[in-house]
Amino acid sequence: MNTPYPDFLEKHLAEKDITTLKERESLHTSQFNNITFVRLSQEYKCYPRGTVFYDKGIIPGYPKIMRILHLANGINRYFKNKFYVEEKVDGYNVRVAAINETPIAFTRGGFVCPFTTDRIQDLIDINFFNEYPEYIICCEVVGPGSPYNTEIIPYIDEDVVLFAFDLLNEKGNHLPVEERYRIFERFNMQQIRRWGPFNVSGGTSDVDAVKNIILELDRDGREGIVIKPVSDGKPVKYVTLSSCLRDLQATTHLITELPTGFFTQRILRAVFFCHEFGIPFSSEYLISSAKALYLIPEETLRAVAEGESVKEFFDVRVRNKNTVDELIHHLNRSGVRTQLVSVEKSGDYYRAKFYRIYIKGTRKLRHRLMGKGFFD
């Protein structure tokens, strides 16, 4: 409650708002490259969670995107004019901004991401910021070598890839999609794959085209789509059947760590998908789902019963060796213990191997194995 906050905060927030946020313990101060940042850990008024304040400006938090479970009806309900369909890829979300002429990546929660900041020159043309120093690139980082996700991405083989999907101007406003496409193309920015424009006012043909896109993505094991209006309106997102199963397969070893809603939501999305597209649940899909929901947690339980902890293993590449320590510290702040295994020089990079121990999930399983009761 008595945490001192930098004076620059008063340039961005009214005194009463600062007082309110202090009382809620929603402001958190940190430093990176001798720059002081204050992140917002809870949504407040017009500021989404993850908004970052610093001396010279604000890094706006990325707003939540509404999800639809019925694709055709959702399109007809929320889109009256032209829209584009963009692929939704399964990685982690960052915003990249040039601060004191140095590109820095911020996670959705507003933390500086040491890993992405270290690798940013491999992922984008940083000359972008010479022309647009006050713009913020919103992107998804996907692929093996991610320090956050262990899920296998079938279409990326060797290293992380950055896909840009949005662009904020100096006022924090989202640029219109077609203007953003043109700017990114000038800098050969790797963009999210897109289709369109489409228009529902012309009848059902464009909606059918979108349904065909989602079926193609489902066959290819892709995550889904985000539908974005050309002008007025807000985007919506929709995921494939295959992504629901893949999520379950990648996370059920954390069944005592994640909220139960995480799993029930993916089951519900799968049911809606099959209902709309008239897809019967094949025996292959049901067997795969059962394996994800029962066999993977059973393997985890057996490991805990033998004295092991619930773990995830990671293997990442960074340019600077001190980034490894910064990354481990960053990951430990989330409350999950991270243990470094090794750091080796590999060409122009350092290869770091580590694992994360899920203490809460491990403790729950051990208590259940010991016969301890609980309320649910």
N, C-alpha and C positions, 0 to 999 in steps of 0.2 A: 504493500500500500504506500510505502514511503520511497519507492524507487524513484531516483531522479531521472527526469526525461530531458533530452536536449532542447535548448531554447527554440530551435527551428520548428518544433512541432506547432508552435503558436502561429506560424505563417500558414499552416494548412488547416488547423482545426480551431474552432472557437473555444474559449476557456471553459465554458460549461460542458462542452463535448469532451474535452480532455479530462475534466473532473469525473464525468460519468464513466469514461473508459478506464480510468485508473481504478475506480471503485469496482468495476467488473473484472479487473485484472486482464484486460484485453490488449494492452500495449506492451510490446516486448522489444527491448533494445539489444542490438548486437553490433559488432564491427566486422568489416571485411576490407582489406586493403586500406586500412586507416580511415575508412568511411563509416560513419555511424548511421545505422538504419533502425527504424522503428516499424515493426510489422503489426498488423491488426489480426488478432487470432479469432475474432468473431465478427460477423456481419454487423454493420452499424450504419443506419440511415442509407445514404447513397454509396457507401463504401463496402464492397464485398470483402469477405474473409480473404486474407492474403494480401491486402493492400499494403504497400510499403511506402513510408515517408522518409525522405532524407533532405539534406540541406537545400538542394537545388530543385527539388520537385517531388513528384509522386509516381510510383509504379502502381497503376490501378490493378486491383484484384480482378481475376477473370470470373465473370458471373456464371452461375449455374445455368445449364441448358435443360429445358424441359424435355422429358422423354415421352414418347407415344408408344403404345403397345399394339394399336391397330393402324397399319400403315396407310391404307387408302382413306379411311375415315379421318385420320389425323391430318393428312394433306388437305383434304377438302374443308376441314374445319379451320385450319390456321393459315392457309395460303390462298389469296384471291388474285394475285398477280404473278409476275415472273419470279422464278426461283432456280437456284442451282442445287445439285446434289453433290456433296463432297464425301469422300470416304472417311470413315472413322477408324483410326488405327489404334492398336492396343499397346500403349507405352506409358510414359509419364509426361505430365504437362509442365512446361516451363515458359517463362517470359524472359526475353533477352533484351536488355537495354544497355546503351553506352553511358557509363557514368565516369566522369573525368577521363573521357576518351577510351575507357576500357570496357569491353562488352562483359556484362555480368548476367548470369542466369538465375532466376528466382523460381522456386517451386510454387505450386498452387497455394501452399500455406504461407508463402511469403519469406521462406528461408532462402539464403543464398545457397545455390547448389554447387559445391566445390567441383564435383565431377564434370558437369556440363560446362561450367565456366572454364575449366582446364582444357576441355576438348573443343571449345567453340570454334577455334580456327580450322579444325578439321571438318566442321559440320556446316558452316555458312561462309559466304564471302563477307568478311568484316568490313570491306570497303563500303558496304551498304550504309554504314553509320557516318561515313564522310559526307554523304549527301543528305542523309536523314538522321542527324545526331539525336533528335528528340523523339524519334519513333520507337515503338516497342514491338518486337516480333513475338507473336504467340505461336508456340510450336509444340509438337509431340515428338519425343525421342523414343525410338523403338529399336528393338533388336537384342541379340546376345551381347553380353558385356554391360548390360544395364545394372546399376547398383541397387535398383529398387524392385525389379520384376524378374521372376524366374520362369515365367510362362514362355514356352517355345513359340516363336513367330515363324511360320513355315516359309515365308517368302523373303526372309532376311537371314543370311548365312553366317557372316563373320564378325560384324562389328555394329555398333549403334549407328542409326541413321536419323537425321532430323528432318521432320516434315513441317513446314510452315503452314498454318491454317488461319491466321488472323493477323491484323496489323492495327495498332493503336497510334493515333497521331499525338502531337504535343499537348493537346487538350484532353487526352485520354479517351477520345471517341473512336469507335470502330470505323475504319474506312469502308466504303461500299465495296462489295465483293469484286466487281469488275475492275475498279481502280486498283484494288489490292493485287489482283491477278497480273495486271500490267506492270506494276512496280516490281513484284517478285520476279517476273519473267526477265526484266532488264538486268537483274543481278544473278540470273541463273539459280535462283533460290529453289531448293527442292520443295515442291508444294504437294499438298494432299491431292490425290487424284480426284478429278471432278467430271461431272456430266451436266449438260444443259446449255442454255436456259430452257426451262419447262414452264408451262402455263396451264393451270387447271381450268381456266375460263373457256378453253376451247373444247372441252369435253373430257372423256375418260381416257383418251389415248396416252396423254402424258403421264397420268397416274399409273397406267399399265406399264409404261416404259420404266418408271421408277421401281415398280414391283419386279420387273425383269432384272433390273440392276441388282436388287437385293438378293434375288435368287442366284445370280451369277457370283456375287460375293460370298454367299453361303456355300456354294459348291467349291469355291477356292479357299475356304477356311478363313475368310476375312471377318473383321469385327462388325462392321455395320456402316451406317451413313449419318451425316448431319445435313439437314435440309435448310438452306439459307436463302432468305428473300433478297431480291435484287435491290429493293428500296425499303419500304416500311415493313415492320414486323420483326418478330424474333425467331431465331432458329429452333429447330426441334431435332431430337436424335432418335435413332431406331437401330436395333442390333439384330444380327443374324441368329439363327438356331444353332449353328456350329459354334459361335462364340460363347453361347450359354454353357454348352457342354465343356468347352475348353477352359472356361473360368472355373467350373467345378473341379475339373481334373487338376488344375494348377493350385487350388486353394483348400481343398478339403482336409489336407494335413494340418491346416490351421483352424479346424472346425471349432475348437474351444477358444480361439483367439479372436476370431471375427464375429460380428453380430449375426444372429440367426437370420436377420432380414437380408443379409448379403446372399445367402443361399436360396431362400424362398423367392426372392425377386427373380433370380435367374431361372428357377423352375417355372415361375409364372410367365416370364417372357417367352420361354420355349413353348408353353401351352398355347399362348396367344398366337405365336408364329404359325404353329401347325394348324390351329383353328382357321386363321385367315387364308392360308395358302392351301388348305385341304390336304395336308401332309399327314399320313398315318405315322404313328410312332413305330418305327421298324424295330424288330427284335435286336438288331445291331445297336441302335441308339439306346434302347432300354438297357441292354447289357452294359454298354459303356457308361451310362448314367449310374447304374447300380454299382459298378466298380468304383466310380469316382466317389459316390456317397457312402459306400460301405468298406470296400477293400482298402482304399488309401487311409481313411481314419483308423482302420484296424491295424495296418502296418505301423502307424504312428503310435497307437496305444501299446502295441507289443514292444516297440523301441523304448518307450517311457517305462514300461514294466521291467525292462532289463537294465534300467538305470540311465538311459540316454535322455536327452532333452529334445524338444521340438526345435528343429533347425532348418535353415535354408542356406545353401552355399552359393557364393558369387565369385566371378572371375572377371576383373575389369582391367582396362588399359588407360593409363593417364600419362601426360607429358612430364609433369613435375612430381618428384618423389614426395615433396611435402604435401601434395594434394591428398595422398593416401591418409595421412594423419587427420587432415581437415575433413575428409569424407567420413572416416570412422567416428570422429567427434560429432559430425552432423547427424549420422545415423543413430548414435546413442541418445541424442536429444529426444528422439521419438519414444523412448522408454523401452526399446528393444535392445538387448545387449549384443554388441557386435564384437567379434573376436577376429583379429588379423592373424592369418596363417602364414603368409609369405609375401615378400616383395622382391621381384627379380627384374633386372634390366633386360629388355627385349627390343632390340633395334633402337628406334627413336622414342620408345615408350618404357614405362615401368608397368609390369604386370602384377597386380595385387589380387591375392586370393583371401577371402574371408568368409565367415559364416555368421548368421544372425541367430541368437537363441531367444525363443519366445517364452519368456519367464512365466507370464500369466497363464498361457495355455498349458505349459508343462505342469505348473502347480495344480491347476484344475484337474488334470488327468491323474496326477499322483494322489490327490485327495480322494478322488472317486475310487481309485484302486485300493486305498486304505480303508474304504468303507465309510468315509465321512459323508454325512447327509448335507442336503442343501435345499433351498426353496427355489422353485422355478415358476 
